[in-house]
Amino acid sequence: MRKHIVVIADDPSNLKAVVSLLEQAGYVVSALPSFSSTKELAFLRPDCFIIDEWLPEICGHAICLMLKAQAKTKNTPVILLADMFDDEPLENRCNADLILKTPFQPFNFLQIVSLLIRNSKLVHN
């Protein structure tokens, strides 16, 4: 069964690029230009979330905190994409499985996604 990834990013070109990369690698991808609710995200039952840190209405790390607090999504890997880091590391603000600085190398990105999904299934099954 193909793995399902939810990508949340408001920039259309970034969203399209990430979705295209993942689909070419064989993943089923749900692309969301904005965040609505953790209930909606849990309903999608993804194997991984990829969330842009800089969304207009809510920061990606806040979404991550909400997902990690929900029983249905707490064990689902979350990758935050951030193009710059400020004084306080994002690691101190949330429980993301990985914070990936953009731009990133496509091959490395796909390896990371695959590894996180595989390790998540080993640990939580």
Secondary structure as GFF3:
##gff-version 3
##sequence-region A 1 125
A	DSSP	beta_strand	4	8	.	.	.	ID=ss1
A	DSSP	alpha_helix	12	24	.	.	.	ID=ss2
A	DSSP	beta_strand	28	32	.	.	.	ID=ss3
A	DSSP	alpha_helix	38	43	.	.	.	ID=ss4
A	DSSP	beta_strand	48	52	.	.	.	ID=ss5
A	DSSP	alpha_helix	60	69	.	.	.	ID=ss6
A	DSSP	beta_strand	78	82	.	.	.	ID=ss7
A	DSSP	three_ten_helix	90	92	.	.	.	ID=ss8
A	DSSP	beta_strand	98	101	.	.	.	ID=ss9
A	DSSP	alpha_helix	106	124	.	.	.	ID=ss10
###
